[in-house]
Amino acid sequence: MQAYRMEFIMEEKRKKVLVIGVIGADVHAVGNKILYHAFTQAGFEVVNLGVMVSQEEYIAAAIESDADAIVVSSLYGQGELDCRGMREKCDEAGLAGIPLVVGGNIVIGKQRFEDVEKRFRAMGFDRAFPPGTAPETTIEALRELLHMDEK
Amino acid sequence: MKNVLLIDFGSTYTKLTAVDVEAEVILGTAASFTTVETDINDGLSAAMAELKSEIGEISFDATYACSSAAGGLRMVTSGLVPELTGEAARLASLGAGAKVVGVYAFMLTEDDVEAIRGEKPDILLLVGGTDGGNTDCILHNARMIAEMKPDFPIIVAGNRNAKSECMRLLSGLEAYACPNVMPKFGTLDIDPTQKQIREIFLNRIIKAKGLSRATELLSDIMMPTPSAVLKAMELLAKGTKTEDGIGDLVAVDVGGATTDVYSIADGMPEQMNTVYKGLPEPYSKRTVEGDIGMRYSIDGIVAAAGVDTLSKISGLSEERVAELVEAVKADKERVPDGEDELERLDFALAASAVREAVRRHAGTIAETYTMMGLTYVQEGKNLTRVKRIVVTGGSLIHSSRAEEIAAYARFSPADPTSLRPKEASVLVDKRYIMAAMGLLSTYYPDVALRIMKKELYNGATE
């Protein structure tokens, strides 16, 4: 009975649910594990899809878990191709308006990040982060996107 | 001497297996044609008469029965995402020995509800959402189901946060709450639901189908037949505390209307450079191919294999294959009976059925080039290292070429992405005892295991 009541209280203040993973044919697993721990520590409920995740997998997991945001990582330079059309697919799948966040080595070569960010925003991503972003920065952005600090 | 009688009330045959559990031998087996219209007691007494003519007058100390009569255990599932909770519900139902007659995903529509009514399920399994996840879908579906005022029981095994509300919506109906079949993303918890399915089967369905009359004189029907077979397969693979099993296995049963495939194996990736995708599958997995069968579902085999392949395997011309397929479709009772051409066609049909059904059951692997080099993506179970293929079911065990047919369950270099057993030997369940041994294992697991090993290795290829 005690356990049930605990669950009940937690349900009252439901944790924000994040679906995370590394998109495309990308097998970089370390950063993904770091993010999982950082987000969990920060009080999020994290559904970690691991590496080589397709757009459809993020969306399916987000539907089942009623996710509050999807966080896409990409480390191998092909992120721009892999992320194309994801916002539209979310709209189709009934996830209209779900915050989409992307970060890592998301494009090839040295480019001005402002341009890169602009392109990802045009693709429907709410935030894009350059290489070397600390987890705390992303957590901050997520708290803001999900209005977690508002009373 | 301690004699036990094991009965399998099938949809077309009532099968009996008599066992002496002290001597650990099968005393005899018998089968008799059953019809749905007539009392199943007729089939039972005919089979009993046959058994007694074989082994003489005999008394039994215990009797256990399983049943797939009157259409088996018909189930409909309703989940959220087809590949996630939808698949979890399907796997749970099949593993409990059910015949899944309808699979629904996302929010049920009015048309869906009408279709479900038409499917006349014995049980509806309602799931959707991980714990703490989506509740809209399962609540909507509970409302839709409540409105249709079903006369069948409903099992609710979805998001725990929606459970109480679902049960309220379904109040007044026969509804049961179980833990979520997919509590977390990528985690299956199907055992409690399967236990509930079996309980409903025992308490309600056996009575509703008029099967209890036959059992009044005997003991109770204990489980659906496929569930007994799965139990036997698990025991055969894993063994008991005192008796070793034979290790991981794949089993195939090609019937007239459907083909069942069982695998008892972990099947997770073997190498570090393999990434697993999709829902992890249960260690004991059962699938049923409703469109693959020797007679009623012959079209599915022809569609999957193609007339050219059937011609190649059988050695008959493509025209002759097409003609014969039409002929057996018109006369479904027709069996080869020494007829050479039909024997060859049936061989090709059974081989193709085995290949297609095992291919659908087994996982797949795909190569992908990444920045880190060659990587493999695996979906479903990797059965390549399984060392035993068990063949059961009337269509296969009566064929003189059962082992050749079973070879089609193996890995093929022509189809390298399908993770089927690479070097497995074939064991034939010649006397069709798997369901009986599953029943027997409830009380005599060691005896059942030793009898199975004895019977199967009798005709083994090793």
Interface residues (C-beta under 8 A of the other chain):
Chain A: E7 E11 R14 K15 V17 A25 D26 V27 H28 E45 V47 L49 G50 V51 M52 E57 A60 A61 I63 E64 S65 D66 A67 Y76 G77
Chain B: L80 V81 E83 L84 T85 G128 G129 T130 G132 G133 N134 T135 R160 N161 M182 K184 F185 V275 K277 T368 Y369 T370 M371 M372 T375 V377
